[in-house]
Amino acid sequence: MAKILLKIGGMSCSACSNGLEKYLNKQNGIFNASVNLVMSNALIEYDENILNQKKIEKFVKEAGFESLGIYKDDDEEKHSGRQKILFAVFGVLAALLMFVSMRYAMNLPESVMSDSTSKIPSLLSVILTVMTVPFLFYGADLIKSGMKNAVHRTPNMDTLVAIGVISSFAYSLYGTIMVLTGHAHYIHNLYYESAAIVIYFVKLGRYVDSVTKDKTKDAIKSLVQITPKDAVIMRDGKEITVTLDEIVKGDTVISRPGERIAVDGTVTSGKAHVDEAFITGESKPVTKEPGEKVIAGSTNYDGYLEYTAEKIGKESTVSEIVRIVVEATSTKAPLARIADKISGWFVPAVIIISVIGFIVSLIIGNGFAHALNLFVTVLVVACPCSLGLATPLAIVVSSGKCAKNGILVKKSEILENASKISTVVFDKTGTLTYGNLKISSILNYSDISENQLLKIISSVESKSSHPIAKAFVSAAEEKGISLHPAEGFKSIDGKGVSAEIDGKTYYAGNLKLLDDIGLKPETDDARTLASEGNSLVYLSDKERIIALFAVNDIVRDNAPEVIKSLKNIGITPVMLTGDNAATAAIIAEKVGIEKIISDVLPQGKGEAVKVLQKDGGKVMMVGDGINDSPALAVSDIGVSVNSGSDIAMDSSDVILVNNDLGKIVRLVEISKKTVRNIKQNLFWAFFYNSLMIPVALGLLSPIGIHINPMIASVAMTLSSLTVIINALRLKK
């Protein structure tokens, strides 16, 4: 399965995005398509054996829209001076058209109307026709889009506007012909100003919408623009300045105080304090020395650094973060799907309501002109834009907000579901603790020296990625012990590892591994060490237990505070670990967790999460992504504590890029505010349409409340702005 993110042109409302999404999802070879109105893109998962980009873009065109190619990180709307000039020119023309229509055409004296020789009615009707025609060219994109979508049976806002404008203009043109053929009284049946003003305000409203919506993308844009445009590299012993595109892997890049890191890499020389707050949320500068990783876009405060370029262009951490955030905003939250379903029926319903209103108005004797005015007003006022913007706008703002807080959310539904979490399950090692394990004790059951024992177990563990394995390898390095070549390495999930050294097989692991081998340990020694909070690792061969190693860890500084905060908002914390019950209990007591699930194999962690889910609540699993993948996969929300450089390798729903557990509470807070904001937006969108459609139908005329197409177009714009401004409140 392949994935592509396309930039889409021609979408103006939720009916557009919903119609395109439905059309794409019907096509053979497309597994899933999600269209985002705010970002103007489509995230498409497809079978690369059946489809390619060209065929997918053909589907987009068939649906009545335009593919603008692959969506780029720096894609943004350009609001040119030409647009502003056009708004000014057509604004003046619209005012003149209104003036001529209302001041003269509608108020001609009866003497002029009855004078068969008078040329005034004919002249005014021709002037109004000529003044309106430019508006048809100005709004040609609206009319073309509306008619095309009607043909493709995906009617949208443009369809409503197009039908209203064409109806008003066609009837007015008929009136002009009647005036020119001697029927002067038809001058009062010209509605050119309705067609022109509707086009003008719809175009103006769309421009204002696009400018305002761009503010919701600020967080994403700030990430795109965080890297410098050029950098200094060392080539052939000389310092040269190059653009980022000219940097290749392996180049030595130079960073001086006040400069931003150009690409991801590893420091080879120098020392400096570097600000990585934009990507990790950590406010304190981090010390960088040889061997330390640096991230593109971070700021060198006070030192000279030389570093080797490792991840460039699309491979960089910043690019990966932007990709994750953009793709997240292009997925659908459950609330968005509900709004899309409603929008899909809304436009056809509005057309039917307007037609019924038109017919009823004729039946009760209001006259054709009045009925047409009602018909156009209903079409224009009932634009579903605000309904379609309600969810995606809030998701875009919140996704950017999360990214700035060091929380990478991969699917927009997470921003909705996090507010419903009732249980948070924590892995112990590397999650509640730092995972920087140290050997605290060695019990030797053989005549082998302690250094030789360390050499054997470090050699066996050297190919493992588990934090416990790193404790042994680090201890050997500190003592200057060189390792044996280890052959036939095997990782035994949840139990330990094995490898051959000089033709002999050694095992390093827990009690479960000893059981598999058929060995029985002394339980008193294990019980004593476990009571002190140690994790236990036995070293053995096939015949005997050689030694017992105890390793210890340190609880994360803010873990107790995070657990307390979760309890305060009604969320139950649970510890889930493969460690023994005694060790787990000590760590749990330190952080304040009462519920413990211990002695669990990796595959058993997933089952444990399923048991918690059966209680009816939604479960969030927080782990380091190494042995926790089964639990992360089955949980409602999988959260990985990880470093920024490992983002691309992670498969969880949420990544905490600086390992800060406090961001879990922040995620829940953002989720609750996002859901509340979406519900407010949906309320105002429904309230607007529920109120304005009856007004447009003239049902409130008896109490003096009525509107015309011009006021309807203004009201339509204001409804969208209400939703946009409310969504922007999330930025605070």
N, C-alpha and C positions, 0 to 999 in steps of 0.2 A: 504494500500500500504506500502510495506517495502522497505528498501534501503540497499544496500551492496556495499562496496568498496573493490575490489579484486586486489591483486598484480598479474601482468601478466608477464610471461616469454616467450621469443621467438620472441618479436617484434623488428624489425630492421629498419622499415621505415614507412612512412605514409600509404603506401598501406597495410601494416600489420594492423595498428590500424584501418584504414578505413574498411578493409575487416572484421575484427572481430566485429566491431561496427555494420556493416550491417547484419552480420549473427545473432548476438544477438537480434537485433531489429525485426528480422523475427519470433522469437520464441514465441509460445503461453505462455502468462503469464508475459512476459516482457513488461512493459509500455514504458520504455526508457532506452537506454544504451549509455553511452558516454565513449569512450576509449581515454586515454591520452598517447601519445607516450613518452613524456619527463619524466613523473612521472611513466611510466610503470604500469598504473593501469586502472581499469574499474569501473565506477560508474554506478550501475544498480538499477533501480526502478522496482519492480516486485510485483506480486500478491502472498502473502504468503500462500494463500489457494491452489495455484497450484504448486508453485515452492519452493525449499529450496536451501541452498548453494550448496549441493552436486549435484543437478540437473543443476544448473547454471554452475558449474565447468565442468560438462560433456559437456555442450554446447561449452564452451571455448576450450576443448580438441577436440571436433568434428571440430571446425573451424581451427585446426592446431596449437593451442598455448597451453600454460601451465598455470594453475592457481596455484599460490604460496601461496594461502590462503588469509586471511583478511589482507588488507594493514595496516601496523602499522606506527605510527608516526615516529618511528626511523628507518624505512626501508631505506637503502641506499646501493649503489653498493660497493662491496668490491674489490678493485683492488690489488690482491695478488701479492706477490713476484714471485709465480709460473708463473703467466701470463708474467711477465717481462722476466723471464728466457726463457720461450717458444719463446717470440718475438726475443730474442737475438740468440737462437739456430737456429730458422728457418730463421732469417735474414742472418746468416752465410751460411746456406744451400742454401738459395735463391741466394746468391752471387756466390757460387760455381757452382750452376746449370746454372746461366747466363754465367759464365766464360767458362764452358765446352761446352755449347751450341754454344755460339757466337765465341769463340776462336778456337775451334776444329771442332765440328760437322758441322758448317756452312762454314768452310773454308778448307775442305779436298781437297788436290790437285787432279787433274783429273787422275793422274797416279794411285793413291790409289783407286779412284772410279772405274777405269776400270780394276783393278787387281782382278780377280775372287778368288785368293787365299788369299787376304788380309782380316784379321780378324778385322781391325780397325773400319770400319763402324758398324759391328755387336756389337763390344765391347762398342763403344760410345753410340749406341742406347740402349743397356741394362743398361749401367751406368745411362743414363738420365731417363730411366723408373724407375729404383730403387730409384733414388734421388727424383722423383716426387711423388711416392706412399705415403710417409709420409705426404705430403701436403694434400692428399685426406683425410687422417685420421684427420689431424689438422683442416681441413675445413668441416668435416663431418656434423657438426651442420648446417652450411650454406646450404649444399647440401640437407640434410634431410628436413630442413625447407622449402626450395625452392620447392622441389618436392611435399611435403605434401600440401603446399598452392596451387600449380598448380592443384592437384587432387581435392581440395575443391573449385576450381574455384575462389580463392582469390589470384591470383599471386602477388608477392611482389618483393622487391629488391633481396631477396635471390633466387627467381625464376630466375631472369635475370642472376645472378652470376652462379647459378647451371647449367643452360642451357649452358652458355658460357664455363664453366670449363669442363663439361662432353663432350661437342662437341670437344674442343681442345684436351682433353686427349684421347677420343675415336679415333679421326683421327690420333693422334700421335701413339697410340698403333697399329693401322692398319699399319702405316708406319714402325714401328719397326718389325712387322711380315714380311713385304715385304723385309726389309733389311736382316733379318735373313734367308729368303728364296732365297737370291741371288740378290735382286734388290737394289744394293747399293745406287743408286741415290735418293732413298726415304729418305735418311738421311737428305736431305735438306727440307723435308716436315714434320719434327718433330716440334711440338709447345708445348712441355712439359713446357717450361719456362713460356709460357703465362698462362697456367692453374695454375702453382705453384705461380707465382708472383701475379696474380689476387687474389688468396686466401690470400696470405700473406698481401697484402696492404689493402684488405677489412677488414681482422681481425684487422690489426694495426689501420686502420682508425676508426673502430668501438670502439676500446679501447680508442683512443684519444677522440672520440666523447663523450663516456660515462664519462670520467674523466672531460672533459670540461663542459658537461651538468650538472654535479653535482654542479658546481659553481653556477648554476642558482637556486639551491635549498637552498643556504646558509641561506637565511632569515628564511625559514621554519625550517631548522636544528637548527638554533640558538634559536628558540622558544622552540623546543623540549628539548634542552639541558640546558635551563635556570634554571630549578628547581634543587635543590641539591639532592645528592644521599641518604643522611640520615639526621636525625634530632634528637633533644633531646626532650624527652617528660617526663612528670611527672606521675609516676604510684606508687601507694601505698606510697606516700610521698618521693619517690626517683627519681632522675634524671637518665634516661637511654637513651642510643643512639640506635636508630632503623633505619631500612631502610624505605623508603616512603611506601612500600607495607605493612609494619607492623602497620602503623598508622590507627586507626579506628575513625569514627565519635565520637565526644565527648571528645577525648583525649585533654589534656592540653599540648600544644607545646610551647617550650621555644626558643626565638631568642635573640641572643646577638649581640653587635655591629660588623659590618662587615659580618654577616651571611645573607644568603638568606632565605626568608620565604618559608617553606616547602610545606604547603597546604593552600587553602583558608580557612579563618576563621574570628572570631570576637575577638578583643582584650579584655581581662578580667583584665589585670593588666599591669602597666608600661606605659612608654611614649618614643617615638622615632620618628626620622625623617626617612621616608622610600622612597626610590627611586623606582617609578613605571614607569619610562620612557620607558622601554622595551615594556610595554603593553598599555600605554596611550599616549605616545609621549610627556608627560609633563616633562620638563627638571628639574623643581624645586621639591625637596623632599617634601613629604606630611607628616604632623604631624599625628601620630597615638596615640590615647588614648583609654581608656576603652569605649567599644561600637562601635568603628570604625572597618570597614572591612579591612582585609589584603589579598593580592593576592599572590598566590604561585609564586616564582621566583623573587619577588621584594626584594631589598636589604635594610637591617637595617643599617642605617648609624651610629647612636650614642647612642642608648638606649637599655634598657632591656625590652622585651615584653613577656607576656604570653598570648596565644590566644587559643581559642577552635577550634579544627578541625571541619570543616563543609562540605567542598567539597574536596573529595580525588580522586586520580586516574583520570578516564575518566570524572568525574564530574567537575574537576577543570577548572578555567577560561582559563589557558594556553592550556589544552587539547581541550577545546571547540574552542578556536581560531585556533589552528592547524587544527582541523577537518574542520572548515569553510574554511580556506585557501586552504587546500588540495582538498576539494570538489569543490571549486571555480575553481581551475586549471584543474579539471576533467570535467567541463562542456565545451560546445562549444560556442565560440564567432562566430558571423555571418561570419566574414572573414575566420575563420577556416573551417566552413562548405563549403565555396566556394572552398578552397584549397583541402579539402577532396574529393569533387566531381571530381575535376580535377585529383587528384592522383588515384582515382578509375578507371579512364579510361586510365591513363598514361602508366601503366605497359603493359597492352595488346597492346596499341598503339606502344610501343617501340618494343615489340616482332614482331609485324607485319612489322614495318619499317625495323628491322634487317633482317627479312626473305626476304623482297622485295629487300633490298640492296644486300643480298647474291645471289639471283636469277639474278638480273641485272648484277652483277659483273661476273657471269658465262656466261651470254649471250654475254657480250661485249668482252669475251675472256681473262679475267684476270687470269683464272686458279682456280682450286678448293682451293688450299692453300691460295691464296690471298683473295678469297671470304669468306673463313672460318675466316680468320684474321679480315676482315671487320665486319663480323657477330658478333664475340665475342666482338670487340671493341665497337660497338654500344650498345650491351647489358650492358656492364660494365659502360660506360661513362654516360648513361642516368639514373642513379640511382635517384629516387625521394625523397631521404632523405632530402635534403635541402628544398624542397617544403613542406614536412610534418613537419619540425621543425620550419618553419617560424613563425607561429602563437603561438603554445603552449609554445615555449621557452620564447617569449616576455611576455606571460600571466603569466608564473610561476615567472619570475623576478619581474614583476609589482605587482603581488599579494603579494609577500613577502615584497616588498617595501611599499605597502599600510599598511600591518600588522605592520611593524616597525614604521609607522607614526600614529598608533592608528586608522586606517581605515580598518574595516573588510568588505571585498567585498565577497558576497556569491555566485555570478555567474560571470563567466568570461566575459559574454556579457556586463556586467556593465562597464568593463574597456574599452570597445569599445564605448558603447552608451553615456557614460558621456561626451565624446568630442562633442556630438551633442546637448547637452542640451541648450535650448533657454530661458527657464523660470525656476526659482527656487521659489517654494511656501513655505513660512515659517508659521508654527503655532506660535501663540504669547506666551501663557503662558507655561513656561518650556522649550521653544526653543529660541526665541529671548530674553526672560527674564530668570532669574534664576529659577523662579518657587517657590522661598522661600517667599511666600506671608505673609504679616503682616496685622493685622486689623488696619486700619488707623482711622476709625470713626464708631460710633454706634448711630443711631437715634432710640430712644425708643418711640413706639406708645402705650405703655401699662403702667400699674402700677407695672410691674415686675422689680426687681432690675437688674442692669447691669450684675452682676455676675451670677444671675439666668438665664438671657438671654443667656449668654455665655455657661452656663452649658447645657441648652436645645439644642442650635444649635450644640454644640460640640458633644453631645450625638447622635443627629440625623446624623451628618456627620462622626461619628467615624468609620463606616464600609466602607466608600468610599475611593478610592485610588487617587482621583483628588487632585491636588496641593492646590486648595482652601480649601478642607476639612482639609488638614493637617495644614493650617493656624489657623483654629479654635481649633483643638485638641492641637496644640502646645501652643496656648495662654492659654488654660485651664490648661495645665500642668505647665506653668510658674507661674500661680497664685495659683497652688495647689488645683484646683477645681476637685473633683471627679465626674465622669460621671454617668448618669443614665443608667440602662440597656435599650437598644433599641431593640424593637421587630418588626418583620415584615418589615425589611429594604427593600426599593426599590430604585433602581437607574433609573432615568428617563432621557434617553439619551438627552444631549444638553439642559436640562431644570433644573435639580436638583435632590434632593433625598427626601425621606419621611421615617418616622419611627414612631412607637408607643412608648410613654413614659407614664407609669402609666395609660395605657388604652386610651390615647388620641393621635390622629394622628397629627403630626407636619410636615410641609413642609419647605424645605430650597432650594431656587433656584432663577431663574431670572424671567423676565416679562412674558415669555412664560408659565412658570409654574403657575403664578398667573392667567393668562388668562384661563388655563385649570380648575382652581378651581373656577373662576368667580369673582375674586377680582380686584379692581381698585386702584392702588397706587397714591400717590401724585407725579406728574411728576417734580415739581420744585426741590424737594430734590434730586431726582435721577439725574436730569440734572446738578445740582451744583457739586455733588460728582463725576460724570462721567467726567466733564470738568477738574477735577484735576488728571485724569488718573487712577481713581479707578475702580475696578471690583465690581459689586453690587450683594449682596445676600439678598433676602428677607426671613424673618422667619415668618411663618403664621400657623394658624390652618385652619379648614374648613370655619370658620366664619369671620375671620379678619386678617389683617396684624399686626403682633406683633412688628416687628422691621426691620430696614434696616441696614445691615452691609456693610461697604466699606472696601475692601482689596486692598492693593497696592503691586507692584512688582518692581524689579530692572532690568534694561536692562543689558544684558551681556556686559562685558567690551569691547570685540572685535567685537560686532555685527555691529556697524557703519562702522568699517574698512572692515569687510567681505562684507557688502552690496556694499561699494564703489568699492572693488576689482572685484566683480561680474559684476558691471556696466562697469568697465574698459575693461573687456574681452567680452562685448557684450551680457551679460545675464541679463534678466529682473527679479528683485526680486518682489515678491508679498506677502502680508500678508493675511493669511486666519485664521479667528478666530470666535469663538462663542460669543465673547464679543460684546458690543454695539459699534456703530460707533464712538461715542465721545471718549471713552477710547482707542479704536484701533488707532484712528487718532493721539493721543498724543504719543503713543509708536512708531508708524510709523514715525512720524516726528523726534523723537530722533535718530532712526537708519538710516533714509534716504530713506525710502520706500514711493513711491508715490501711488502705486496701492494697494488698500485695499478692501478685501471682508470680511464683518463683519456680525454679527447676524446669523451665519450659524450653523445648527445642525450637529452632527457627520456624519449622512448619507448624508447631504447636502454638506459636504466637498468633498466627492467623486464626486458628480455631478459638483461641481465648478471646480475641476481638469479636468474633461472631457470637460467642456466648453473651458478651456484654450488649451486643446489638439486639439480641432477642428480648432484652428487658424493655425495649421500645424506644430507647433514646438514640440519638446520633453520636457516634464515637469518632474522636480524633486520635490518631496514633502519631506520636512524636518519637522519631528514632534517628540513628546515624546513617541509615541507608545501607549498612553492610550486611548485618544478619537480620534486619527488620523488614526486608522487602515483602515477605508474605503478609505481615500485619499491616504494612503501609498500603498494600494493594487492596485488601478487603475492607479497610476502615472507610468511613464516610468521607473523611479528610485525612490524607497522609501528609505529615509535616516532617521534613528532613532538616536536621541541623547540619550545616555544611559550610565549607569555605567557598568564597566567591570563585576561586579558580576551578572548582569542581562542578559548577552549575550545569554545564552541558551534559554531564554524566548522570545526573540525578533523575529519577523517575517518579518522584513523589508529586503530590498536588501543589504543595507549598514548600518553598525553600527559605530558611532563615540564613541569610548569607553571612552573618557574623556570629552564628551560634547563640544568639541572645534569646533565651527562653521567654523573656519579658515580652517579646514580639508576639507571642501566642495570645496574650491578653489583649494586646493592641489590635491584632487581627480580629478578634471577637468584637471589640469595640467598634472598629471600622465597619464590620459586617452589619452590626445592629443599626448603625447610623445610615448605612447604605440602603438597607431594606426599608427603614422608616422613610427615607428620602424618596425611594421608588414608589412607595405606597402613596405618599403625598402627591407626587407627580401624576400618578394614575388617577387619583381622586380629582385633581384639578382638570385633567384632560377630559374625564367623563363628565364632570360637573359643567365644563364649558359647553360641550356638545349637547348635553341634556338641556341646558338653558337656552342656547342660541338657536337650535333648530326650531323649537316652538315659536321663538320670536320671529325667525325668518319666514315661517309659515303664516305669520300674521295672527296667530292665536291670541296674542296680547294686545292687538290693535284696539280693542274696545276700551282698554285703560290707557291708551295713548302711547304704547311702546311698540315701535316698529322700526325696521332698518331697511336700507337699500343695498345694492351690490357694493358700492364704494365703502360704506361703513362695515359691511361684512368682510371685505378684504383686509381692512385695518384690524378688526376684531380677531381674525384668523392669525395675523402676525403676532398680536399681543398674547394670544393663548400659547404660542410656541415660546415666546420670550419668557413667559411666566415659568414654564417648565425648565428652561435653560438656566435662568437666574436661580431657581431653587436648587438645581443640581450643583451649581457652582458654589453653593454654601458648604458643600462637603470639603472644599479645599481648605477651609478653616479648621 
